[in-house]
Amino acid sequence: MNKLNICSIFVAFALVVVMPSAFASHPKVEVSIPPGVSSPGCEITSECFSPAEVTTDVGGEVIWSNDDTAGHTVTSGTLDGGPDGIFDSSLFMAGKTFSHKFEEAGKFPYFCVVHPWMTGTVVVQEAGVEEHEESEIHATAASADGSILVKVGSGKPTSGEELSLTVEFGGTDGSPIEHVNYDISATQDGAEVLNEAGKHSMTGVDELKTDALSSDSPVDVQVIILGLGPEEDEATWTGPKGDIIKVQVVPEFGQVAAMVLAASIVSIVAVTARSKVIPRL
């Protein structure tokens, strides 16, 4: 019987070690429904949803905010095929939000039932794809016209420490885009921890750091693409201008989950020991 108890403890310990990975956090990506899109025309430049296409991991969450004055829906499917039933916001009015967590990899088109020219796409990839290291958190979103993919990577937000951010600008073919002019800012709990305007990325990859964080809370990052071209010659800049990319860096809570699980196991062992279902060691 002692062997049975020892095995039970090892199984419990294994659960404590393994379970945190199941509770790993996932990025949140924000999509705006801009003002004026209730009238046709935004579909010409793919600006009915901004960004029109976003990428996240399995388990990631996309949040749509209605910044227009009219009511809209975010309905999965296509205009030709109709709703496919994967997600549907129903009609939500100005100032409201709708969110959906994606549990499977794939490409998910969606549209507005009320204004069918409004279309967008969510691309969901397997967790861990293209991550530089296991502990890194990242999210990718596209410019309104889909020509620039902005990938924001970071470590875990930790109170009292600076947060390192990696910002990568790339094309749809995966190649880096050089000479990107942009603004970047970040906030935590409503307080600004980073604000750098007029940045210029020569190579398409920049490393930045926030101020020391005041907590382990999520950090909201905003990138505004100003244009492509030489830093000193704004008149010649091309590409998307004024596109806003928003992502949220959410801390992992695996250790907390492990502590909760461990406490539960201890309680179970204590109860069963008192009830003599499992003899004491």
C-alpha positions in Angstrom: 0.0 0.0 0.0 2.9 2.3 0.7 4.0 1.8 -2.9 0.6 2.9 -4.0 0.8 6.1 -2.0 4.3 6.9 -3.3 3.1 6.4 -6.9 0.1 8.7 -6.2 2.4 11.4 -4.9 4.7 11.2 -8.0 1.6 11.4 -10.2 0.4 14.5 -8.3 3.9 16.0 -8.6 3.9 15.3 -12.4 0.6 17.0 -12.8 1.9 20.1 -11.0 4.9 20.3 -13.3 3.0 19.7 -16.5 -0.2 21.7 -15.9 1.2 25.2 -16.2 1.8 24.8 -19.9 -1.9 24.3 -20.3 -2.6 27.6 -18.7 -0.1 29.6 -20.8 -1.5 32.9 -21.9 -2.2 33.9 -25.5 -2.1 37.3 -27.2 -5.1 39.5 -27.7 -5.5 41.3 -31.0 -7.7 44.3 -31.5 -9.6 45.2 -34.6 -11.4 48.5 -35.1 -14.6 49.1 -37.1 -13.7 52.7 -38.3 -16.1 55.6 -38.6 -18.0 55.9 -41.9 -17.7 52.2 -43.1 -21.5 51.8 -43.0 -21.4 53.5 -46.4 -19.9 51.6 -49.4 -16.3 52.5 -50.4 -14.2 51.1 -47.6 -14.0 47.8 -49.5 -12.0 49.4 -52.3 -9.0 49.8 -50.0 -9.8 47.0 -47.6 -10.4 49.4 -44.7 -13.8 48.3 -43.5 -12.1 46.5 -40.6 -8.8 47.8 -39.4 -6.6 45.8 -39.7 -8.5 43.8 -42.4 -6.4 40.7 -41.6 -4.9 39.7 -38.2 -2.9 36.6 -37.1 -3.0 35.0 -33.7 -2.1 31.6 -32.1 -4.5 28.9 -31.2 -6.2 30.0 -28.0 -5.7 33.7 -28.9 -8.5 36.2 -28.7 -9.6 38.8 -31.2 -11.5 41.9 -29.9 -13.6 44.0 -32.3 -14.5 47.5 -31.3 -17.3 49.4 -33.0 -15.8 52.9 -33.5 -18.5 53.8 -36.1 -21.8 55.5 -35.4 -23.9 52.6 -36.9 -24.6 49.1 -35.6 -22.6 46.2 -37.1 -22.1 42.5 -36.9 -19.0 40.4 -36.9 -20.2 37.1 -38.5 -17.9 34.3 -39.6 -18.4 33.1 -43.1 -18.6 34.7 -46.5 -21.2 36.8 -48.4 -21.5 34.1 -51.1 -21.7 31.1 -48.7 -23.4 32.9 -45.8 -22.7 32.5 -42.1 -20.8 29.3 -41.1 -21.8 29.4 -37.4 -18.3 29.6 -36.0 -18.8 33.0 -34.4 -21.4 35.8 -34.6 -21.6 39.0 -32.6 -25.2 39.7 -33.5 -25.8 43.4 -33.9 -23.7 45.5 -31.6 -23.9 49.3 -31.4 -21.4 52.1 -31.4 -18.9 52.1 -28.5 -19.4 48.3 -27.9 -17.0 45.4 -28.4 -17.2 41.8 -29.3 -14.5 39.2 -28.7 -13.9 35.6 -29.7 -11.3 33.0 -28.7 -10.0 30.8 -31.5 -9.3 27.2 -30.4 -8.4 25.7 -33.9 -5.9 26.7 -36.5 -7.1 27.9 -39.8 -8.2 30.9 -41.8 -11.5 32.4 -40.7 -13.2 35.0 -43.0 -16.0 37.1 -41.7 -18.3 39.9 -42.7 -21.0 42.3 -41.5 -24.5 41.0 -42.2 -25.9 44.6 -42.2 -23.2 46.0 -44.4 -22.0 43.0 -46.5 -19.2 44.9 -48.3 -17.4 44.9 -44.9 -15.1 41.8 -44.8 -12.1 40.7 -42.8 -10.0 37.6 -42.0 -8.5 36.0 -38.9 -5.6 33.7 -39.4 -5.0 31.3 -36.5 -1.7 29.4 -36.4 -0.6 26.6 -34.1 0.8 27.9 -30.8 4.5 28.3 -30.8 4.9 28.8 -34.6 7.7 31.2 -35.4 8.4 32.0 -31.7 12.0 32.7 -31.0 11.9 31.1 -27.6 9.4 29.3 -25.5 8.8 32.1 -23.1 8.2 34.8 -25.8 4.7 36.2 -26.4 3.9 37.5 -29.8 1.1 38.7 -32.0 0.9 39.7 -35.7 -1.5 42.0 -37.4 -1.7 43.4 -40.9 -2.0 46.9 -42.3 -5.4 47.9 -43.7 -4.4 47.0 -47.2 -2.7 43.8 -46.1 0.7 44.8 -47.5 2.6 45.0 -44.2 2.6 42.5 -41.4 3.5 43.9 -38.0 4.8 41.4 -35.5 5.2 42.4 -31.9 7.1 40.1 -29.6 8.0 40.4 -25.9 8.8 38.6 -22.7 6.5 38.3 -19.7 5.4 41.5 -18.0 7.1 41.6 -14.6 6.6 44.2 -11.9 9.7 46.4 -11.3 11.3 45.4 -14.6 11.5 46.9 -18.1 9.7 44.9 -20.8 11.7 44.2 -23.9 9.8 44.5 -27.2 10.6 43.3 -30.7 8.8 45.0 -33.6 9.1 43.3 -37.0 7.8 44.7 -40.3 7.4 42.1 -43.1 5.7 41.5 -46.4 3.1 38.8 -47.1 6.0 36.6 -48.4 7.8 36.7 -45.1 10.6 39.0 -46.2 11.4 42.0 -44.0 10.3 45.5 -45.1 13.0 48.1 -44.7 12.8 51.9 -44.1 9.5 51.8 -42.1 8.6 55.1 -40.3 6.4 54.6 -37.3 5.2 55.7 -33.9 5.0 53.3 -31.0 3.5 53.6 -27.6 2.6 51.2 -24.7 0.5 51.5 -21.6 -0.1 49.4 -18.5 -3.0 49.9 -16.2 -3.7 53.1 -18.0 -0.2 54.5 -17.4 2.2 55.2 -20.3 5.3 53.1 -20.2 6.6 53.8 -23.7 6.2 56.6 -26.2 8.5 57.0 -29.1 7.4 59.0 -32.1 9.1 59.3 -35.5 10.9 55.9 -35.3 12.7 54.7 -38.4 13.4 51.0 -38.9 16.3 50.5 -41.4 16.1 46.7 -41.4 12.5 46.0 -40.6 13.4 44.8 -37.1 13.6 47.0 -34.0 14.3 46.3 -30.3 12.7 48.6 -27.7 12.3 48.7 -23.9 9.5 50.1 -21.8 10.0 51.9 -18.5 10.0 49.7 -15.4 6.6 48.2 -15.0 4.4 48.8 -11.9 2.8 45.4 -12.0 2.5 42.1 -13.8 -0.7 43.3 -15.6 -1.1 43.1 -19.4 0.7 45.7 -21.5 -1.1 47.3 -24.5 1.1 48.2 -27.5 0.1 50.5 -30.3 2.1 50.9 -33.6 1.2 53.6 -36.1 2.6 53.1 -39.5 3.6 56.6 -41.0 4.9 55.4 -44.4 7.8 53.8 -46.2 10.9 55.7 -47.3 14.0 57.6 -46.2 13.6 59.1 -42.8 14.6 62.6 -43.9 12.3 62.7 -47.0 8.7 62.4 -45.8 7.4 63.8 -49.0 8.4 60.6 -50.8 7.0 58.1 -48.3 4.8 55.4 -49.8 2.7 52.6 -48.6 0.2 52.6 -45.7 0.0 55.9 -43.8 -1.7 56.3 -40.5 -2.6 52.6 -40.0 -2.9 51.7 -36.3 -1.9 48.2 -35.1 -2.9 47.3 -31.5 -1.8 44.2 -29.6 -1.9 43.2 -25.9 0.9 41.4 -24.1 -0.7 39.2 -21.4 1.5 37.6 -18.6 1.6 33.9 -18.2 0.2 32.5 -15.1 1.5 28.9 -15.1 3.1 29.2 -11.6 -0.2 30.4 -10.1 -2.0 27.6 -11.8 0.5 25.1 -10.3 0.1 26.5 -6.8 -3.7 26.2 -7.0 -3.4 22.7 -8.3 -0.9 21.7 -5.7 -3.2 23.1 -3.0 -6.1 21.1 -4.4 -4.0 17.9 -4.4 -2.9 18.4 -0.8 -6.6 18.9 0.2 -7.6 15.7 -1.6 -4.8 13.7 0.0 -5.7 15.1 3.5 -9.4 14.2 3.1 -8.7 10.7 1.7 -6.2 10.1 4.5 -8.7 11.0 7.2 -11.3 8.8 5.5 -8.8 5.9 5.3 -9.4 5.5 1.6 -5.6 5.9 1.2 -3.6 4.8 4.2 -1.1 7.3 5.6 2.6 6.9 4.8 
